[in-house]
């Protein structure tokens, strides 16, 4: 990752850095709001919880335990602690949460392909910008997937109830 820090690839990495940072939290929050407006408050609560819990609870806890320093000379402003990557964790968690609430199991295949490309690009971005070691980004993948899957299990009864209501056309009951 010792490439020049200028050009189109660097611009892409900076855009992904911005999307993975605090402004990127607007995406899951807006998606949660849209779900709630359309009567799917259980799905909205699930997406909101995955987004906030993954980035706001799991990552800071793991960073405080690991205490791993970042690579030298990052290209963008970063906080302390390198392991795990919070931006990669948030990307994985969002991909899984959207898959759960927006797509039927039979049509998720293309979403998983898109999600893998998005997460791969975020991993690349974090290492390209010298903000994380590759193992930190891969740790973010595992933290995001673990968080989203555990919360999916916790929310399964609510989501199942919502699916039944959707099938009967009674979302607002």
PATORLO-32367 format. One record per residue: residue in three letters; residue number from 1; x, y, z of N, C-alpha, C, O in turn. Coordinates in Angstrom, 2 decimals, padded with zeros to 5 digits, always signed. Atoms other than C-alpha are relative to their C-alpha. Layout:
PT   residu   num       n_u       n_v       n_w      ca_u      ca_v      ca_w       c_u       c_v       c_w       o_u       o_v       o_w
PT      ala   NUM         X         Y         Z         X         Y         Z         X         Y         Z         X         Y         Z
...
//
This chain:
PT   residu   num       n_u       n_v       n_w      ca_u      ca_v      ca_w       c_u       c_v       c_w       o_u       o_v       o_w
PT      unk     1   +000.82   -001.19   +000.00   +000.00   +000.00   +000.00   +000.86   +001.26   +000.00   +000.44   +002.31   +000.48
PT      unk     2   -000.88   -001.15   +000.03   +002.92   +002.30   -000.55   -000.15   +000.83   -001.26   +000.81   +001.44   -001.71
PT      unk     3   +000.26   -000.75   +001.23   +001.32   +003.90   -003.60   -000.02   +001.50   +000.26   -000.11   +001.94   +001.40
PT      unk     4   +000.08   -001.45   -000.17   +001.31   +007.64   -004.24   -001.34   +000.41   +000.63   -002.37   -000.23   +000.39
PT      unk     5   +001.21   -000.45   -000.71   -001.21   +009.53   -002.12   -000.68   +001.12   -000.78   -000.93   +002.20   -000.25
PT      unk     6   +000.70   -000.97   +000.85   -002.88   +011.36   -005.00   -000.65   -000.78   -001.13   -000.29   -001.93   -001.39
PT      unk     7   +000.64   +000.63   +001.15   -005.12   +010.56   -007.95   -001.36   -000.58   +000.32   -001.89   -000.42   +001.42
PT      unk     8   +001.36   +000.52   -000.10   -008.39   +008.77   -008.52   -000.16   -001.03   +001.10   -001.16   -001.03   +001.81
PT      unk     9   +000.11   +001.01   -001.05   -007.68   +005.84   -006.21   +000.02   +000.64   +001.39   -000.70   +000.21   +002.29
PT      unk    10   -000.04   -000.69   -001.29   -006.80   +008.18   -003.38   -001.32   +000.73   +000.26   -001.80   +000.76   +001.39
PT      unk    11   +001.30   -000.66   -000.14   -010.00   +010.15   -004.02   -001.09   -001.00   +000.40   -001.94   -000.71   +001.24
PT      unk    12   +000.96   +001.05   -000.35   -012.01   +006.91   -003.89   +000.18   -000.42   +001.46   -000.79   -000.58   +002.19
PT      unk    13   -000.27   +000.39   -001.39   -010.31   +005.91   -000.63   -000.49   +001.08   +000.97   -001.03   +000.76   +002.03
PT      unk    14   +000.49   -001.10   -000.85   -011.10   +009.34   +000.84   -001.52   +000.03   +000.07   -002.10   +000.31   +001.13
PT      unk    15   +001.47   +000.04   +000.01   -014.75   +009.05   -000.24   -000.51   -001.13   +000.90   -001.48   -000.95   +001.63
PT      unk    16   +000.39   +001.11   -000.87   -015.00   +005.65   +001.47   +000.28   +000.32   +001.46   -000.46   -000.10   +002.35
PT      unk    17   -000.30   -000.43   -001.37   -013.33   +007.14   +004.55   -001.12   +000.89   +000.53   -001.55   +000.74   +001.68
PT      unk    18   +001.10   -000.89   -000.40   -016.02   +009.81   +004.65   -001.29   -000.79   +000.22   -002.00   -000.56   +001.20
PT      unk    19   +001.21   +000.82   -000.11   -018.81   +007.27   +004.07   +000.05   -000.89   +001.24   -000.99   -001.16   +001.84
PT      unk    20   -000.13   +000.85   -001.17   -017.46   +005.07   +006.86   +000.07   +000.76   +001.31   -000.04   +000.16   +002.38
PT      unk    21   -000.10   -000.83   -001.20   -017.12   +007.96   +009.30   -001.36   +000.45   +000.49   -002.38   -000.09   +000.07
PT      unk    22   +001.28   -000.49   -000.56   -019.76   +009.88   +011.24   -001.05   +000.40   -001.04   -002.22   +000.11   -000.84
PT      unk    23   +001.04   -000.32   +000.99   -021.49   +011.27   +008.09   -000.67   -001.26   -000.57   -001.83   -001.22   -000.97
PT      unk    24   +000.55   +001.24   +000.52   -021.98   +007.67   +006.96   -001.08   -000.60   +000.88   -001.85   -001.44   +000.42
PT      unk    25   +001.05   +000.49   -000.89   -024.19   +007.01   +010.00   -001.38   +000.49   -000.44   -002.40   -000.05   -000.03
PT      unk    26   +001.29   -000.50   +000.49   -026.87   +009.02   +008.23   -000.71   -001.03   -000.87   -001.94   -001.06   -000.92
PT      unk    27   +000.60   +001.00   +000.89   -027.42   +006.13   +005.79   -000.87   -000.99   +000.78   -002.05   -001.12   +000.47
PT      unk    28   +000.89   +000.92   -000.74   -028.63   +003.52   +008.33   -001.10   +000.72   +000.78   -002.20   +000.19   +000.94
PT      unk    29   +001.04   -000.74   -000.72   -030.48   +006.19   +010.31   -001.14   +000.40   -000.93   -002.31   +000.29   -000.56
PT      unk    30   +001.04   -000.35   +000.98   -032.33   +007.40   +007.20   -000.78   -001.24   -000.43   -002.00   -001.20   -000.58
PT      unk    31   +000.65   +001.25   +000.39   -033.06   +003.81   +006.18   -000.95   -000.46   +001.11   -002.06   -000.90   +000.83
PT      unk    32   +000.86   +000.36   -001.14   -034.43   +003.10   +009.68   -001.25   +000.87   +000.02   -002.36   +000.38   +000.24
PT      unk    33   +001.14   -000.92   +000.03   -036.62   +006.18   +009.45   -000.99   -000.34   -001.10   -002.20   -000.32   -000.88
PT      unk    34   +000.89   +000.38   +001.12   -037.99   +005.14   +006.05   -000.79   -001.26   +000.34   -001.98   -001.34   +000.05
PT      unk    35   +000.70   +001.22   -000.39   -038.82   +001.69   +007.38   -001.12   +000.32   +000.99   -002.22   -000.22   +000.88
PT      unk    36   +001.01   -000.37   -001.00   -040.67   +003.24   +010.31   -001.18   +000.73   -000.64   -002.33   +000.48   -000.28
PT      unk    37   +001.06   -000.74   +000.67   -042.63   +005.61   +008.06   -000.94   -000.96   -000.73   -002.15   -000.72   -000.79
PT      unk    38   +000.82   +000.96   +000.73   -043.85   +002.61   +006.06   -000.54   -001.11   +000.90   -000.96   -002.15   +000.41
PT      unk    39   +000.62   +000.94   -000.93   -045.00   +000.79   +009.19   +000.86   -001.16   +000.41   +000.39   -002.07   +001.10
PT      unk    40   -000.89   +001.11   -000.34   -042.00   -001.48   +009.54   +000.93   +000.42   +001.13   +002.15   +000.37   +001.00
PT      unk    41   -000.79   -000.51   -001.10   -040.87   -000.14   +012.90   +000.91   -001.05   +000.60   +001.97   -000.72   +001.13
PT      unk    42   -000.86   +001.07   -000.54   -039.48   -003.53   +013.96   +001.28   -000.11   -000.81   +002.37   -000.25   -000.26
PT      unk    43   -001.18   +000.03   +000.87   -037.16   -003.61   +010.96   +000.84   +001.26   +000.21   +002.07   +001.19   +000.24
PT      unk    44   -000.71   -001.24   -000.24   -036.28   +000.03   +011.54   +000.78   -000.04   +001.31   +001.92   +000.42   +001.37
PT      unk    45   -000.68   +000.14   -001.28   -035.42   -000.70   +015.16   +001.19   -000.94   -000.11   +002.24   -000.68   +000.48
PT      unk    46   -001.10   +000.94   +000.21   -033.27   -003.65   +014.07   +001.18   +000.69   -000.70   +002.32   +000.58   -000.24
PT      unk    47   -001.07   -000.68   +000.75   -031.29   -001.59   +011.53   +000.67   +001.06   +000.88   +001.89   +001.16   +000.91
PT      unk    48   -000.54   -001.03   -000.89   -030.88   +001.28   +014.01   +000.89   -000.63   +001.08   +001.99   -000.14   +001.34
PT      unk    49   -000.75   +000.65   -001.06   -029.70   -001.08   +016.76   +001.31   -000.57   -000.53   +002.35   -000.44   +000.12
PT      unk    50   -001.22   +000.55   +000.60   -027.21   -002.84   +014.48   +001.01   +001.12   -000.27   +002.19   +000.98   +000.03
PT      unk    51   -000.90   -001.10   +000.35   -025.78   +000.47   +013.28   +000.61   +000.64   +001.25   +001.82   +000.86   +001.30
PT      unk    52   -000.48   -000.69   -001.20   -025.50   +002.09   +016.71   +000.81   -000.94   +000.89   +001.87   -000.56   +001.40
PT      unk    53   -000.69   +000.92   -000.89   -024.47   -000.98   +018.68   +001.35   -000.41   -000.57   +002.34   -000.47   +000.15
PT      unk    54   -001.26   +000.41   +000.62   -021.81   -002.08   +016.18   +001.06   +001.07   +000.08   +002.19   +000.81   +000.50
PT      unk    55   -000.99   -001.09   +000.03   -020.11   +001.29   +015.83   +000.20   +000.65   +001.36   +001.31   +001.10   +001.66
PT      unk    56   -000.09   -000.76   -001.24   -020.86   +002.75   +019.24   +000.31   -000.81   +001.24   +000.69   -000.23   +002.26
PT      unk    57   -000.23   +000.82   -001.19   -020.47   -000.18   +021.62   +001.10   -001.03   -000.23   +002.09   -001.07   +000.50
PT      unk    58   -000.92   +001.11   +000.21   -018.62   -003.16   +020.17   +001.40   +000.48   -000.38   +002.38   +000.05   +000.22
PT      unk    59   -001.31   -000.45   +000.47   -015.81   -001.34   +018.34   +000.78   +000.74   +001.08   +001.95   +000.41   +001.31
PT      unk    60   -000.78   -000.66   -001.06   -014.85   +001.05   +021.17   +000.44   -000.96   +001.11   +001.54   -000.82   +001.65
PT      unk    61   -000.36   +000.98   -001.02   -014.90   -001.85   +023.63   +001.21   -000.83   -000.45   +002.16   -001.02   +000.30
PT      unk    62   -001.11   +000.81   +000.51   -012.64   -003.99   +021.43   +001.28   +000.83   -000.15   +002.38   +000.34   +000.12
PT      unk    63   -001.17   -000.88   +000.13   -010.32   -001.03   +020.72   +000.65   +000.23   +001.36   +001.87   +000.25   +001.46
PT      unk    64   -000.57   -000.24   -001.33   -009.91   -000.38   +024.45   +000.70   -001.24   +000.54   +001.69   -001.13   +001.26
PT      unk    65   -000.62   +001.24   -000.46   -009.10   -004.03   +025.12   +001.29   -000.27   -000.79   +002.32   -000.62   -000.20
PT      unk    66   -001.16   +000.32   +000.84   -006.71   -004.46   +022.17   +001.12   +001.03   +000.14   +002.28   +000.66   +000.29
PT      unk    67   -001.00   -001.05   -000.14   -004.93   -001.12   +022.43   +001.09   -000.01   -001.06   +002.23   +000.37   -000.78
PT      unk    68   -001.00   +000.11   +001.08   -003.17   -001.67   +019.12   +000.21   +001.36   -000.67   -000.76   +002.03   -001.02
PT      unk    69   -000.26   -001.29   +000.66   -001.44   +001.39   +017.62   -000.26   -000.08   -001.50   -000.20   -001.15   -002.10
PT      unk    70   +000.24   -000.09   +001.44   -002.21   +002.54   +014.10   +001.33   +000.00   -000.76   +002.39   +000.23   -000.19
PT      unk    71   -001.21   -000.12   +000.82   +000.24   +002.39   +011.21   +000.51   +001.45   +000.02   -000.26   +002.37   +000.25
PT      unk    72   -000.53   -001.37   +000.00   +002.56   +005.39   +010.99   -000.47   +000.80   -001.22   -000.68   +000.23   -002.29
PT      unk    73   +000.29   -000.96   +001.07   +001.65   +008.43   +008.87   -001.31   -000.28   -000.75   -001.28   -000.46   -001.97
PT      unk    74   +001.28   +000.18   +000.71   -002.07   +007.93   +008.12   -000.30   +001.22   -000.88   +000.12   +002.34   -000.58
PT      unk    75   +000.34   -001.07   +000.95   -003.44   +009.98   +005.21   -001.16   +000.86   +000.45   -001.35   +001.96   -000.07
PT      unk    76   +001.17   -000.73   -000.48   -006.54   +011.10   +007.10   +000.05   +000.06   +001.52   +000.80   -000.68   +002.16
PT      unk    77   +000.06   -000.15   -001.44   -007.35   +012.18   +010.63   -000.68   -001.22   +000.61   -001.77   -001.61   +000.19
PT      unk    78   +000.55   +001.19   -000.65   -007.94   +009.17   +012.88   +000.16   +000.13   +001.51   +000.97   +000.91   +002.01
PT      unk    79   -000.10   +000.03   -001.46   -008.48   +008.50   +016.56   +000.98   -001.09   +000.41   +001.59   -001.74   -000.43
PT      unk    80   -000.89   +001.05   -000.49   -006.46   +006.18   +018.76   -000.62   -001.36   -000.21   -001.83   -001.50   -000.36
PT      unk    81   +000.47   +001.38   +000.09   -006.71   +002.46   +018.44   -000.26   -000.45   -001.42   -001.02   +000.17   -002.16
PT      unk    82   +000.10   +000.47   +001.38   -006.42   +000.46   +015.29   -000.88   -001.24   -000.14   -001.52   -001.43   -001.17
PT      unk    83   +000.73   +001.26   +000.11   -008.06   -002.90   +016.06   -001.27   +000.05   +000.82   -001.24   +000.41   +002.00
PT      unk    84   +000.31   +000.27   +001.40   -010.75   -003.48   +014.88   -000.39   +001.28   -000.72   -000.57   +002.33   -000.10
PT      unk    85   +000.41   -001.16   +000.79   -011.67   -001.13   +012.07   -001.49   +000.26   +000.20   -002.33   -000.57   -000.13
PT      unk    86   +001.39   -000.36   -000.21   -014.86   +000.65   +013.03   -000.75   +000.22   -001.29   -001.94   -000.08   -001.39
PT      unk    87   +000.66   -000.27   +001.27   -015.58   +001.67   +009.46   -000.33   -001.30   -000.74   -001.39   -001.41   -001.36
PT      unk    88   +000.28   +001.30   +000.62   -015.29   -001.89   +008.17   -001.10   -000.72   +000.77   -001.98   -001.33   +000.17
PT      unk    89   +001.04   +000.61   -000.83   -017.38   -003.14   +011.09   -001.37   +000.56   -000.36   -002.33   -000.19   -000.53
PT      unk    90   +001.27   -000.64   +000.35   -020.10   -000.62   +010.26   -000.47   -000.41   -001.39   -001.67   -000.60   -001.61
PT      unk    91   +000.37   +000.40   +001.37   -020.01   -001.55   +006.56   -000.59   -001.41   -000.03   -001.62   -001.64   -000.66
PT      unk    92   +000.49   +001.38   -000.04   -020.43   -005.27   +007.25   -001.36   -000.08   +000.69   -002.27   -000.73   +000.20
PT      unk    93   +001.26   +000.03   -000.74   -023.16   -004.70   +009.81   -001.15   +000.58   -000.83   -002.26   +000.04   -000.81
PT      unk    94   +001.04   -000.60   +000.84   -025.08   -002.44   +007.41   -000.40   -000.94   -001.14   -001.59   -001.08   -001.43
PT      unk    95   +000.30   +000.93   +001.09   -024.82   -004.95   +004.55   -000.91   -001.13   +000.51   -001.88   -001.49   -000.15
PT      unk    96   +000.80   +001.10   -000.54   -026.21   -007.73   +006.76   -001.38   +000.50   +000.41   -002.38   -000.16   +000.12
PT      unk    97   +001.30   -000.52   -000.44   -028.96   -005.56   +008.27   -000.92   +000.29   -001.18   -002.11   -000.03   -001.13
PT      unk    98   +000.82   -000.29   +001.19   -030.16   -004.39   +004.85   -000.45   -001.30   -000.64   -001.60   -001.41   -001.09
PT      unk    99   +000.39   +001.29   +000.59   -030.12   -007.98   +003.56   -001.17   -000.62   +000.76   -002.08   -001.18   +000.16
PT      unk   100   +001.04   +000.60   -000.84   -032.29   -009.09   +006.48   -001.35   +000.66   -000.22   -002.36   -000.04   -000.33
PT      unk   101   +001.29   -000.69   +000.01   -034.97   -006.41   +006.19   -000.49   +000.40   -001.39   -001.67   +000.69   -001.55
PT      unk   102   +000.42   -000.51   +001.30   -035.00   -005.47   +002.51   -000.19   -001.07   -001.07   -000.85   -000.82   -002.08
PT      unk   103   +000.05   +001.01   +001.06   -034.68   -008.73   +000.58   -000.48   -001.34   +000.53   -000.14   -001.74   +001.64
PT      unk   104   +000.40   +001.36   -000.33   -036.35   -012.10   +000.62   +001.22   -000.91   -000.14   +002.11   -000.63   -000.93
PT      unk   105   -001.19   +000.87   +000.05   -033.90   -014.96   +001.19   +000.38   -000.46   -001.40   +001.57   -000.60   -001.70
PT      unk   106   -000.33   +000.50   +001.34   -034.18   -016.17   -002.41   +000.62   +001.04   -000.91   +001.26   +000.68   -001.90
PT      unk   107   -000.54   -001.04   +000.90   -033.21   -012.81   -003.93   +001.16   +000.77   +000.63   +001.54   +001.83   +000.13
PT      unk   108   -001.12   -000.69   -000.65   -030.36   -011.88   -001.58   +001.33   -000.20   -000.71   +002.29   +000.50   -000.40
PT      unk   109   -001.28   +000.35   +000.63   -027.65   -013.35   -003.84   +000.69   +001.22   -000.58   +001.88   +001.43   -000.34
PT      unk   110   -000.65   -001.17   +000.61   -027.02   -010.15   -005.80   +000.39   +001.01   +001.07   +001.39   +001.72   +000.91
PT      unk   111   -000.34   -000.93   -001.07   -027.07   -008.12   -002.58   +001.29   -000.43   +000.70   +002.13   +000.41   +001.05
PT      unk   112   -001.24   +000.48   -000.63   -024.37   -010.36   -001.04   +001.19   +000.33   -000.89   +002.26   +000.68   -000.38
PT      unk   113   -001.11   -000.34   +000.92   -022.23   -009.80   -004.15   +000.34   +001.50   +000.11   +001.51   +001.86   +000.22
PT      unk   114   -000.23   -001.43   -000.17   -022.69   -006.01   -003.89   +000.64   +000.28   +001.35   +001.59   +001.06   +001.44
PT      unk   115   -000.53   -000.19   -001.34   -022.04   -006.16   -000.15   +001.46   -000.41   +000.12   +002.25   +000.27   +000.77
PT      unk   116   -001.39   +000.46   -000.04   -018.84   -008.14   -000.62   +000.91   +001.01   -000.70   +002.02   +001.28   -000.23
PT      unk   117   -000.80   -001.03   +000.69   -017.59   -005.55   -003.12   +000.14   +001.25   +000.85   +001.23   +001.83   +000.93
PT      unk   118   -000.03   -001.19   -000.86   -018.49   -002.69   -000.77   +000.93   -000.21   +001.18   +001.75   +000.66   +001.49
PT      unk   119   -000.85   +000.28   -001.15   -016.82   -004.31   +002.23   +001.45   -000.14   -000.44   +002.36   +000.36   +000.23
PT      unk   120   -001.37   +000.11   +000.52   -013.77   -005.24   +000.14   +000.60   +001.36   -000.31   +001.78   +001.60   -000.04
PT      unk   121   -000.48   -001.36   +000.29   -013.50   -001.63   -001.02   +000.30   +000.75   +001.30   +001.27   +001.51   +001.36
PT      unk   122   -000.25   -000.67   -001.27   -013.75   -000.42   +002.58   +001.29   -000.54   +000.65   +002.07   +000.24   +001.20
PT      unk   123   -001.25   +000.59   -000.52   -010.99   -002.85   +003.68   +001.19   +000.59   -000.75   +002.18   +001.00   -000.14
PT      unk   124   -001.07   -000.58   +000.81   -008.83   -001.64   +000.80   +000.24   +001.46   +000.38   +001.39   +001.88   +000.52
PT      unk   125   -000.12   -001.42   -000.34   -009.54   +002.00   +001.68   +000.74   +000.21   +001.31   +001.61   +001.08   +001.40
PT      unk   126   -000.63   -000.17   -001.31   -008.50   +001.59   +005.31   +001.50   -000.30   -000.06   +002.29   +000.37   +000.60
PT      unk   127   -001.43   +000.30   +000.11   -005.19   +000.00   +004.35   +000.71   +000.96   -000.95   +001.86   +001.32   -000.72
PT      unk   128   -000.58   -000.95   +000.96   -004.58   +002.32   +001.39   +000.34   +001.33   +000.67   +001.38   +001.93   +000.40
PT      unk   129   -000.20   -001.27   -000.69   -004.94   +005.36   +003.62   +000.93   -000.12   +001.21   +001.16   +000.86   +001.92
PT      unk   130   -000.92   +000.27   -001.11   -002.56   +003.79   +006.18   -000.64   +000.30   +001.35   +000.02   +000.77   +002.27
PT      unk   131   +000.68   -000.23   -001.27   -005.18   +004.05   +008.90   -000.14   -001.28   +000.81   -000.32   -001.22   +002.02
PT      unk   132   +000.08   +001.28   -000.67   -005.32   +000.34   +009.73   +000.90   -001.01   -000.69   +001.19   -000.92   -001.88
PT      unk   133   -000.69   +001.16   +000.56   -003.31   -002.79   +009.28   -001.07   -000.90   -000.61   -002.24   -000.82   -000.24
PT      unk   134   +000.97   +000.90   +000.65   -004.97   -005.43   +007.10   -000.72   -000.86   +001.04   -001.92   -001.09   +000.93
PT      unk   135   +000.63   +000.83   -001.04   -005.59   -007.59   +010.19   -001.05   +000.79   +000.80   -002.03   +000.21   +001.27
PT      unk   136   +000.99   -000.84   -000.68   -007.43   -004.66   +011.82   -001.28   +000.08   -000.82   -002.38   +000.01   -000.28
PT      unk   137   +001.17   -000.06   +000.88   -009.72   -004.37   +008.81   -000.73   -001.34   +000.00   -001.96   -001.38   +000.02
PT      unk   138   +000.63   +001.32   -000.04   -010.34   -008.12   +008.82   -000.68   -000.24   +001.35   -001.71   -000.90   +001.42
PT      unk   139   +000.66   +000.05   -001.31   -011.09   -007.87   +012.54   -001.31   +000.77   -000.01   -002.28   +000.37   +000.64
PT      unk   140   +001.24   -000.76   +000.16   -013.68   -005.24   +011.62   -001.07   -000.81   -000.72   -002.25   -000.72   -000.39
PT      unk   141   +000.94   +000.88   +000.70   -015.27   -007.73   +009.21   -000.63   -000.97   +000.99   -001.85   -001.14   +001.02
PT      unk   142   +000.51   +000.98   -000.97   -015.57   -010.31   +011.99   -000.87   +000.67   +001.06   -001.91   +000.12   +001.44
PT      unk   143   +000.79   -000.71   -001.02   -016.81   -007.77   +014.56   -001.36   +000.42   -000.56   -002.38   +000.28   +000.12
PT      unk   144   +001.26   -000.43   +000.62   -019.45   -006.40   +012.17   -000.93   -001.17   -000.26   -002.13   -001.09   +000.01
PT      unk   145   +000.83   +001.17   +000.28   -020.65   -009.82   +011.09   -000.53   -000.61   +001.29   -001.71   -000.95   +001.38
PT      unk   146   +000.44   +000.57   -001.27   -020.76   -011.12   +014.65   -001.08   +000.82   +000.66   -002.07   +000.29   +001.15
PT      unk   147   +000.99   -000.89   -000.61   -022.63   -008.09   +015.94   -001.34   -000.10   -000.73   -002.38   -000.27   -000.09
PT      unk   148   +001.25   +000.03   +000.78   -025.19   -008.12   +013.11   -000.71   -001.34   +000.13   -001.93   -001.39   +000.26
PT      unk   149   +000.63   +001.32   -000.09   -025.78   -011.87   +013.31   -000.59   -000.26   +001.38   -001.66   -000.84   +001.50
PT      unk   150   +000.55   +000.16   -001.36   -026.21   -011.86   +017.10   -001.27   +000.84   +000.18   -002.24   +000.38   +000.78
PT      unk   151   +001.19   -000.84   -000.11   -028.65   -008.96   +016.88   -001.14   -000.53   -000.87   -002.31   -000.39   -000.51
PT      unk   152   +001.03   +000.62   +000.85   -030.50   -010.71   +014.03   -000.70   -001.10   +000.80   -001.92   -001.21   +000.77
PT      unk   153   +000.60   +001.05   -000.83   -031.02   -013.68   +016.35   -000.89   +000.60   +001.09   -001.98   +000.10   +001.37
PT      unk   154   +000.78   -000.63   -001.07   -032.21   -011.37   +019.12   -001.30   +000.62   -000.53   -002.32   +000.59   +000.16
PT      unk   155   +001.17   -000.66   +000.58   -034.64   -009.55   +016.81   -000.88   -000.96   -000.81   -001.93   -000.55   -001.31
PT      unk   156   +000.73   +000.95   +000.86   -035.85   -012.70   +015.00   -001.49   -000.09   +000.34   -002.30   -000.09   -000.58
PT      unk   157   +001.44   +000.07   -000.27   -039.18   -012.94   +016.89   -000.77   +001.24   -000.47   -001.86   +001.12   -001.03
PT      unk   158   +000.65   -001.23   +000.46   -040.03   -009.29   +016.17   -000.08   +000.05   -001.53   -001.11   +000.42   -002.10
PT      unk   159   -000.03   -000.04   +001.47   -038.99   -009.58   +012.52   -000.96   -001.04   -000.59   -001.58   -000.80   -001.62
PT      unk   160   +000.94   +001.03   +000.47   -040.99   -012.80   +012.13   -001.44   +000.51   +000.13   -002.26   +000.31   -000.77
PT      unk   161   +001.33   -000.56   -000.21   -044.06   -011.07   +013.59   -000.31   +001.05   -001.07   -001.42   +001.11   -001.60
PT      unk   162   +000.19   -001.02   +001.03   -043.57   -008.18   +011.17   -000.24   -000.65   -001.36   -001.07   -000.18   -002.13
PT      unk   163   +000.19   +000.69   +001.28   -043.29   -010.60   +008.22   -001.41   -000.56   -000.12   -002.02   -000.51   -001.19
PT      unk   164   +001.38   +000.52   +000.01   -046.60   -012.20   +009.18   -000.98   +001.14   -000.23   -001.93   +001.00   -001.00
PT      unk   165   +000.88   -001.16   +000.18   -048.24   -008.78   +009.43   +000.08   +000.54   -001.42   -000.93   +000.94   -002.00
PT      unk   166   -000.14   -000.46   +001.39   -046.81   -007.79   +006.05   -000.79   -000.90   -000.95   -001.44   -000.42   -001.88
PT      unk   167   +000.69   +000.95   +000.88   -048.22   -010.95   +004.47   -001.51   +000.16   +000.08   -002.21   -000.11   -000.89
PT      unk   168   +001.45   -000.18   -000.14   -051.69   -010.17   +005.84   -000.44   +001.43   -000.27   -001.63   +001.73   -000.25
PT      unk   169   +000.33   -001.39   +000.31   -051.49   -006.47   +005.01   -000.38   +000.81   +001.22   -001.06   +001.83   +001.09
PT      unk   170   +000.36   -000.69   -001.24   -051.81   -005.38   +008.67   +001.24   +000.51   +000.72   +001.46   +000.15   +001.88
PT      unk   171   -001.24   -000.48   -000.61   -048.52   -003.58   +009.37   -000.23   +000.90   +001.19   +000.56   +000.90   +002.13
PT      unk   172   +000.18   -001.01   -001.04   -049.99   -000.90   +011.59   -000.73   -000.52   +001.24   -001.00   +000.26   +002.16
PT      unk   173   +000.69   +000.57   -001.19   -051.74   -003.27   +014.06   +000.95   -000.11   +001.16   +000.56   -000.55   +002.24
//
